[in-house]
Structures are given as C-alpha cells and as structure tokens.
Amino acid sequence: MRYCHRWLVAKGKAPASEAAFKEKLHELWFGLYKRIVENDSSGFEHVFVGEEKDGVIVGLHNWIQMYQEEKKGNFNYMGYIKPKPQNRGVSYMSPSENEQLITVQFEWLGDLKPESSSFIGSSPAFEFALYSLCFLGGEEKQVVQIGPYTVEVTCYNMRHRGKTYIGTAFPAAAEGMTPVHAATRIQATHRGREARKDPRAAQDKKNMSHAAGKIQSQFRGRRTRADPR
C-alpha cells in the first residue's frame, strides 16, 4: 500500500499526507451509499463480501469469502467459465494458464451469479492495494502485468450525495492482449468518457478528424494522378 501511495502521489492522484490518504481510502471503500435503499452498500461490501440485488448476486470478487461461504454450505460452485481470448483465431484459453485468476458461475444463499472473476491465493491486502491504485489512477479499465498474468482491472465509481465511492472493482484475464491492444482499449474508454462529459465537443473533434482525413485522401489522390509511378 505504501508503494501505491508513493506512485499516486508522484502522479498527483493522492494527497501526500499518509493520514489524509488513509482517510481517502476509508471514504472510497467504506463510505455508505445507495444501491437499492439509502446506505445499504459500500465498495468493500460489494467487492470483498458480495450483495444481492433483485434476486441476483452482484460483486463478490474475493476467493477467501467464497471459500468461507462454501465451508458454511452457503456457496454452490456451478462451473468454470473459459476466459475469452483477445485475439482472433483462438477459441478459448486453457484453465491451467489462469489458475490464479478464474471466472466462475455460482449460487450464494440460493441466488445466482452467472459470471464472477476473482484472483485465487492472493491476499486481501494485495487486492485492496491493486484496486485502489487502479481506481485512483482514473481509468475505468487498466491492463496490468501481475507475475505471468496479463490482467484487465475494471473499476466503476458510484456517485452519491456529491461524493465518489468505489462501486465495483474486479479482474479479468487478458491473455493474448498485446500492448497495442491494451493501449487501444484504454484510449477508447477515455474517448467514451470524454464524449459523455461534452457530447458537442466530442462530435466537433470527430468532424474535424473526418475532414482532415478527407483532405489527406484528396491530396494523395492528386499526387498519384500527377505521378502514377
């Protein structure tokens, strides 16, 4: 967590004071907000404990909670879901390549979660630090290298009464994703967020790009006609 704090401070994403940083993390993770009714949820509960919403399980991305609930007889493992490849021509990825990063289907207390991804064997402190780093880094989706695994970490915020909290955070296997694929995905996410903030500016930028491309195309066409060789 100290490493994450230093990195975030260097990027201007967190307060330099350790006490202020702890207070920020406490608010992000443990501050209560409304998911169904007032003050019924928090980021920590959603990610590390799990919740029920409209008869379906949401959150619950922690293997220790899964293990503890299975020991109590509350958790029914219903199958492994093969990771989706990022490259064409690959039908699926072998489970052995992702044995510490899995996607499963399960029932918890009688309610279904069709798909949930989780690290296996990692400490809660590691996951807490990783998700905090990615969330405060500012991107909804970030591709990181964790040992032999290429992981796409997704973080969504939850706005409530003028404050921002962690809505969810979870990992997914991103094996086969090249740095170019990762950069393209992150850029697309950024463009989408900017477009939602200011649709008119985003459309103007798109129109300018289209016009520039058209001018370049016409210029290349004239050069070709002038010198067919």
N, C-alpha and C positions, 0 to 999 in steps of 0.2 A: 504494500500500500504506500510505503514511503517513496518507492520508485515512481509509482503512478503520480503521487503528489508532485514530485520534482519535475516530471515530464509535463504535467498540466500547467504548472507554474511557468515553466520555460516557454510554453505556447500561449500564455496569457489566458488560460482556461479555468484557473482556480486561484483562490486567494493564497498569498504566500504564507500567511499565518497558519500553523498546524491546527490551532484551536478553531479558527474560522473554517478551515477545510473540513474538520470533523463535524462541525455544525451544519455545513452544507450537505455533507453526505447523509447525516441523520435526517434532514428535511427531505432530501430526494428519495431515500429508501423507506423511511418510517413515518413520514407525514401522511396523514389520512386524507383521502379524497373520496368522491362519489363514483362508484362503478355502477351500482344499481340504486342504492339508497345512500343518504348522507353518511360520510365517514365509515364506509363499510369495507374499504380496501386500502392497501398500500403497496408500494413497489416490492418490498421484501416479501410480503404475504403472497403476492401474485407469483413471483419468480421462484421462491425457495419453499413455499408451503403449498400453494395451489388454491384455487377457488372454484365455486360452482356458479354458473350463470345460465339461467333458462334451461336447466337440465343437462348442461354440457360442462365438462371440466375445462377451465382456462388456466393458463400458467402451468405451474408445477414443472420446473425445468431442473430439478436438483435430484441427483441419484440417491443421496442419503435419505431424503424424505420418501422417495419411492421404496427404498429398502426397509425403512422403519414401518411404513404403512403396510407393506407386504407381510412383514413379520406379525403384524396385528390382525391380518386377514382382511384388511380393508382395500387392498390393492390387487387387481387381477390383470396380470400381464397378458396381452392378447396378440402379440406378434411384433416381429422386427420389420421395419419398413426400409427397403433398399434405398440408399442415398441416390438422389437424382444427379446424373452426370451433367457437367457444364459444357462438355464438348460433344459435337455431333459424332455419330458413328459408334458411341459407347452405350450399350443397352442398360447397364447398371454397374454399380461399384461393389466390389466384394466386401462382405461384412468384416473380414479379417483386417482390411485396410483401415477400418474405422472403429476398432474395438473399444476405444476410449472416447468415442463421440458417436452416439447412436440416435436413431429416430425410431420410436415405438408407438404402438397403439395400446391403450389400457382403459380399464374401468377403475374408478376410485369411489368408494362408498356408493356403488351402484350406478354412477354416472359415467358416461363415456368421454374419453378424449381421443378423437380419431387419429391425431398425429401430434407427437411431442418429442422434441430433441433435447438431449442432455449430455454433458460430459459424464464420464464414468471414472471414478477413482481420484478425482481432483478434490482439493479441499474447498470448503465454502469460502475461506478467506481469498483463495486464488480467484474463484468465480466472482466474488464480490468486487475485487480489485479490477478484474478484466472488464466487467460490465460497467463499472463506474468510469473507468478510463475511456471506454468507447462512447458511453453516453455523453460525458462532458466534452469529449473530442468534437462533438457537434454534428456527426453524420449518422443518419438512421441505419445505414449498413456499412460495415467496415470489414475488410478482409485482412486477417492477421495470420501469421505463421506461429503455430504453437507446437514445438517439437516437430514431429513428422507430419502434422496435420495442417492443411490449409483450411482455415475456418472463417466462415462468414458470420459475424456477430450482428444481430439485428437489435436495435434499441428504439422503442417508441416512447414518446413522452405522454403525460397526462396533465392537462391544464385544469386547474380548479381554483376558483376564487382568486384569480390573478397570479397564482404561483404555479411553478412547473415541477412535476414529480416524475419519477420513473414509472411508466405504465407497464412496460414489459422489457425483458432482455433475454435473448436466447441464442445458442449457437446452432450452426448447421454446417454439414460437411460441404466443402467447396473444392474437393479434389479435382484436379484437371484444369482448374482455372488459372490461366496464365496471368502475369502482371498486367498485360494489356486488357484482358477480360475484366480483371478487378478494377482497373482504372476507368474503363468504360462504364461499368456498373455504378461506380461511385459518382462519376460525372453525371450520369443520367438521373441518379437520385437527387443530386444537387440542383440540376436544372429543373426537375419537377418541383422541388421545394420553392425555388425562386419564382417559378411560374405561378404557384399558388399564392405567394405573397403579393405579386404585382402582375396580374394576367396581361395588362396592356403593355407594360414594358417588355414582358417575355415575347408577346406577339410582334412588337416592333423589332426586337432583336432578331426574331425568326425571319421577318420580312426583309430586313437588311442583309441577312446571311443569304437568303434566296436570291436577292437582287445581285449581290456580289458574285454568287456562283454563276448566274446567268450572263453577267458581263464577262467573266473569265472564259466561259464557254464560247461566247461570240468572238472574243479575242483569239482564242486558239483556233477557231474555225477560219478566221481571216488569215492567220499565219499559215495554216495548212493549204488554203487556196493559193496563197502567194508563192508558196514553195512546197509543192506536192511531195518532193523527195523527203 
